[in-house]
Amino acid sequence: MAQLIADRRDVDFVLYEQLETDKLCKNKKYNGFNKKTFDMIISEARNLAIKEILPTFAEGDREGTVFENGTVRMPKCFHRAYNLFRKGEWTALTASAELGGQGLPMTAAQAVVEYFLGANYTLTLCAWSGVGAGELVEAFGTSKQKDLFLKKMYSGEWGGTMALTEANAGSDVGALTTTAVKNDDGTYSITGSKIFITNAEQDLTENIINPVLARIEGAPAGTKGISLFLVPKIWVNDDGSMGEPNDVVCTGIEEKMGMHGSPTCSLTFGGKGRCRGLLLGEENKGMRAMFHMINSARLIVGAVGFTNASTAYLYAANYAKERIQGRALENAMNPDAPSVPIIQHPDVRRMLMWMKSHVDGMRSLIYYGAHLMDMEELATTIEEGEYYQNLLSLLTPVIKSFCSDRGFDVCSEAMQVFGGYGYTKDFPIEQHLRDRR
Ligand SMILES: Cc1cc2nc3c(=O)[nH]c(=O)nc-3n(C[C@H](O)[C@H](O)[C@H](O)COP(=O)(O)OP(=O)(O)OC[C@H]3O[C@@H](n4cnc5c(N)ncnc54)[C@H](O)[C@@H]3O)c2cc1C
């Protein structure tokens, strides 16, 4: 059978021959796993990704997300796939078992992530959005906040976002104008508008928890005066039950060139003066805390670039084995020679090898980033932990930008292998190229 999304042999090479991930199981933290269990988990993820999630990629693009009466309707086919994803407990791969996670090491989880992101990253990023925001709560929340939010966010029952960008505060986050005023009950009243917020409104989860950057009245200008707040779409009562809608309103979604299955939302907080948020971490230390999530998001953006490239490369390689066109080079002058699959033409092979070398290089780099996280986690001295943390800090923006840029280039080269057909909507490459831009 043709390989789809990722070549399992190449995944196994990086996992076991380059990084010797199975050796992590000698450590007490991971001694419930072994190579066999890793292989089983990856095979299950691959099956679900190919059978149930991959078909939603093109359909999600065609149907797109629809903004109607302040809500966003996700593509219909996303609902079934989302539920299968949740039921299979594929949301919190690396979180501890007490919090409902699988407790996998990052490196092994990366192989699972590769298949799901490669199948349909707009859907799986929505399923993981609660986990991304939940990790902020785990790192900076009070024990009460952890009790109220973590399990539901890690299980995918509640979604999440990261709400930084405003119309006049893009790259320059410190220019933001969303404000927070402390109330007598310890909550904060939030007022302001954000734009470009991914998954801030969708109909796959019953609640959405927004980590929002805002400035407390009187705080210094710039990033030094920014605090981080948890702002639920629907208020969460002290006993964990859902309360009233929290005056968080989606005012529209962007019409984008690609990523049509991913809603990019404009939000207003406190339009009626009734939006409340909970301080996450310390006042004026919000930017530092948010970087915890920004760095994870950077690694995910890199992984999306890479997995799109891997998927597009395999489509191109499979197509090149089947598309019959022209004669083999040694028979070029013989009009009676049979036509051959285009993979026999040296220039097509050159394109495929260029793509494969970049895909393999990106996989190696991204899994190495995950390996550094595992090494930091298992470090036995402070110095050792800092070494791995510093190396990962250096590589995080490299992974993000290199894999985004090369991911696009690989999709473009894949289109070339398909010739004119690649430019049509009959084949998936044009969607990969649009989305990857
Ligand atoms: C699909 C999509 C999803 C998104 N999801 C989210 C989300 O979930 N949450 C969220 O908060 N935001 C999100 N964003 C917003 C994204 O983070 C911003 O677009 C980004 O921060 C850039 O801001 P900007 O678009 O205002 O560009 P600008 O800041 O206006 O930048 C324009 C150009 O100028 C360059 N530039 C700006 N300042 C400098 C400088 N000092 N030196 C050199 N060059 C500079 C930039 O690199 C860029 O090329 C999303 C955006 C998109 C398109």
The ligand as an SDF file (V2000), in Angstrom:
LIG
                    3D

 53 58  0  0  0  0  0  0  0  0999 V2000
   -4.0730   32.5450   10.2310 C   0  0  0  0  0  0  0  0  0  0  0  0
   -3.6290   33.3740   11.3910 C   0  0  0  0  0  0  0  0  0  0  0  0
   -3.8410   32.8980   12.6750 C   0  0  0  0  0  0  0  0  0  0  0  0
   -3.4420   33.6720   13.7710 C   0  0  0  0  0  0  0  0  0  0  0  0
   -3.7070   33.2130   15.0370 N   0  0  0  0  0  0  0  0  0  0  0  0
   -3.4270   34.0170   16.0990 C   0  0  0  0  0  0  0  0  0  0  0  0
   -3.8090   33.6360   17.4240 C   0  0  0  0  0  0  0  0  0  0  0  0
   -4.3560   32.5400   17.6490 O   0  0  0  0  0  0  0  0  0  0  0  0
   -3.5810   34.4930   18.4420 N   0  0  0  0  0  0  0  0  0  0  0  0
   -2.9860   35.7040   18.2470 C   0  0  0  0  0  0  0  0  0  0  0  0
   -2.8000   36.4310   19.2230 O   0  0  0  0  0  0  0  0  0  0  0  0
   -2.6070   36.1090   17.0030 N   0  0  0  0  0  0  0  0  0  0  0  0
   -2.8100   35.2950   15.9380 C   0  0  0  0  0  0  0  0  0  0  0  0
   -2.4430   35.6980   14.6590 N   0  0  0  0  0  0  0  0  0  0  0  0
   -1.8300   37.0010   14.4860 C   0  0  0  0  0  0  0  0  0  0  0  0
   -0.3320   36.9450   14.2070 C   0  0  0  0  0  0  0  0  0  0  0  0
    0.3330   36.5620   15.3770 O   0  0  0  0  0  0  0  0  0  0  0  0
    0.0550   38.3500   13.7250 C   0  0  0  0  0  0  0  0  0  0  0  0
   -0.4130   38.4480   12.4010 O   0  0  0  0  0  0  0  0  0  0  0  0
    1.5260   38.5830   13.8280 C   0  0  0  0  0  0  0  0  0  0  0  0
    1.8580   38.7790   15.1700 O   0  0  0  0  0  0  0  0  0  0  0  0
    1.9760   39.8010   13.0100 C   0  0  0  0  0  0  0  0  0  0  0  0
    1.2190   40.9360   13.3210 O   0  0  0  0  0  0  0  0  0  0  0  0
    0.5900   41.8500   12.1440 P   0  0  0  0  0  0  0  0  0  0  0  0
   -0.1900   40.9410   11.2660 O   0  0  0  0  0  0  0  0  0  0  0  0
   -0.1030   42.9830   12.7930 O   0  0  0  0  0  0  0  0  0  0  0  0
    1.8320   42.3440   11.2960 O   0  0  0  0  0  0  0  0  0  0  0  0
    2.7120   43.6640   11.5840 P   0  0  0  0  0  0  0  0  0  0  0  0
    3.1530   43.6610   13.0090 O   0  0  0  0  0  0  0  0  0  0  0  0
    1.9870   44.8550   11.0850 O   0  0  0  0  0  0  0  0  0  0  0  0
    3.9830   43.3800   10.6720 O   0  0  0  0  0  0  0  0  0  0  0  0
    3.9810   43.6410    9.2550 C   0  0  0  0  0  0  0  0  0  0  0  0
    5.3610   43.3000    8.7160 C   0  0  0  0  0  0  0  0  0  0  0  0
    6.3580   44.1590    9.3350 O   0  0  0  0  0  0  0  0  0  0  0  0
    7.3640   43.3580    9.9690 C   0  0  0  0  0  0  0  0  0  0  0  0
    7.7860   44.0170   11.2020 N   0  0  0  0  0  0  0  0  0  0  0  0
    6.9800   44.4920   12.1980 C   0  0  0  0  0  0  0  0  0  0  0  0
    7.7290   45.0210   13.1890 N   0  0  0  0  0  0  0  0  0  0  0  0
    9.0040   44.8560   12.8300 C   0  0  0  0  0  0  0  0  0  0  0  0
   10.2540   45.2050   13.4400 C   0  0  0  0  0  0  0  0  0  0  0  0
   10.3010   45.7710   14.6390 N   0  0  0  0  0  0  0  0  0  0  0  0
   11.3890   44.8870   12.7800 N   0  0  0  0  0  0  0  0  0  0  0  0
   11.3500   44.2870   11.5550 C   0  0  0  0  0  0  0  0  0  0  0  0
   10.2160   43.9400   10.9350 N   0  0  0  0  0  0  0  0  0  0  0  0
    9.0630   44.2220   11.5660 C   0  0  0  0  0  0  0  0  0  0  0  0
    6.7100   42.0180   10.2370 C   0  0  0  0  0  0  0  0  0  0  0  0
    7.6480   40.9640   10.3440 O   0  0  0  0  0  0  0  0  0  0  0  0
    5.7950   41.8580    9.0100 C   0  0  0  0  0  0  0  0  0  0  0  0
    6.5410   41.3540    7.9340 O   0  0  0  0  0  0  0  0  0  0  0  0
   -2.8160   34.9290   13.5600 C   0  0  0  0  0  0  0  0  0  0  0  0
   -2.6000   35.3780   12.2500 C   0  0  0  0  0  0  0  0  0  0  0  0
   -3.0120   34.6270   11.1760 C   0  0  0  0  0  0  0  0  0  0  0  0
   -2.7880   35.1450    9.7970 C   0  0  0  0  0  0  0  0  0  0  0  0
  1  2  1  0
  2  3  1  0
  2 52  2  0
  3  4  2  0
  4  5  1  0
  4 50  1  0
  5  6  2  0
  6  7  1  0
  6 13  1  0
  7  8  2  0
  7  9  1  0
  9 10  1  0
 10 11  2  0
 10 12  1  0
 12 13  2  0
 13 14  1  0
 14 15  1  0
 14 50  1  0
 15 16  1  0
 16 17  1  0
 16 18  1  0
 18 19  1  0
 18 20  1  0
 20 21  1  0
 20 22  1  0
 22 23  1  0
 23 24  1  0
 24 25  2  0
 24 26  1  0
 24 27  1  0
 27 28  1  0
 28 29  2  0
 28 30  1  0
 28 31  1  0
 31 32  1  0
 32 33  1  0
 33 34  1  0
 33 48  1  0
 34 35  1  0
 35 36  1  0
 35 46  1  0
 36 37  1  0
 36 45  1  0
 37 38  2  0
 38 39  1  0
 39 40  1  0
 39 45  2  0
 40 41  1  0
 40 42  2  0
 42 43  1  0
 43 44  2  0
 44 45  1  0
 46 47  1  0
 46 48  1  0
 48 49  1  0
 50 51  2  0
 51 52  1  0
 52 53  1  0
M  END
$$$$
